[in-house]
Amino acid sequence: MPAVGWPRGQNGPVTDEQHPKAIDRMLGIVPVNAVLRQVDVQAVLDRIDLQALIDRVDLNEVLAKVDIDQLAARLDLDALIQRIDVNAIVDRVDINAVIDRVDIEDLVARTEIGRVIMSSTTSIATRTLDAARSTGVGVDQFMNRWVDRVLRRPPGTASGGPARLVAAR
């Protein structure tokens, strides 16, 4: 004979899983909305260990559901950029490390700097060579005058240079 208050199934007695549980029977007679109005929600929240709940959340799973494009579209980039302290970023930069990474040869090859350096170097070398030649000519003339004095030649009787050079003129 079935237990009192427990229904009988169409195909025989009701199994344990099909038996109405005590809480189900109680909720059937208790006005749930009236009970919920009496609950102090703040007191319930105060009893919750929020850190324990956060620790149970799989952030990778949450972030996988985030639409990055939609999030980026909502950002105010101007306001974000205004909050960035560029001086603080520059202070953290190791200038020597940056310079070490620069390929000077490639930089020179890509710009006019190579031509400018070559031109200025050539110009300096040309001027230096001209100055040395002028000085050499001056020293040569000075030496010719002294040799003429030592040999007691009259002024203007100097040969004017090597015999083959003078003959070729």
C-alpha positions, 0 to 999 in steps of 0.5 A, a space after each residue: 500500500 502506498 504511503 499516505 499523500 504520495 501519488 501512485 504512478 500509472 505504471 506502479 508505485 512512485 520512485 524515490 526521485 518522483 516523490 515530492 520533496 518536503 521543500 517542494 510541498 512547503 513552497 507550495 503552501 508558503 507565499 514566496 513573494 511575501 517571504 521575499 519581501 521580508 528578507 533583508 537583502 543587505 544582510 544576505 549580501 553581507 554574509 557573502 564572501 565576495 572574494 571567494 566568489 571572484 576566485 571561482 570565476 574563470 576570467 579567461 572564459 569571461 574575457 573570451 566572451 568580450 567583443 574587443 571591437 565593441 569595447 574599443 568603439 566605446 573608448 574615448 581615445 582623446 580622453 585616454 591619451 590626455 591621461 598618459 604622462 609622456 614624460 614618465 614614459 620617456 624617462 623610462 626609455 633607455 636611450 643608449 639601448 635605442 641608439 644601439 638598435 639603430 643601424 647607422 649604415 642603413 640610415 646613411 644609405 637611406 638618407 642624403 647624409 651619406 652624400 652630405 658627409 662625402 661632399 663635406 669630406 671631399 670639400 675639406 680634403 680639397 681645401 686642405 690639399 690646396 692649402 698644402 700645395 700653396 704652402 709648398 709653392 711658397 716654400 719652394 719660392 722661398 728656397 729658390 730665393 735663398 739658393 739664388 742668394 747663396 749662389 749669388 745669382 742676380 734676381 730673375 735669372 732662375 731657371 723656372 723649373 726642371 729642364 724638361 718641364 721648362 722645355 715643354 712650355 
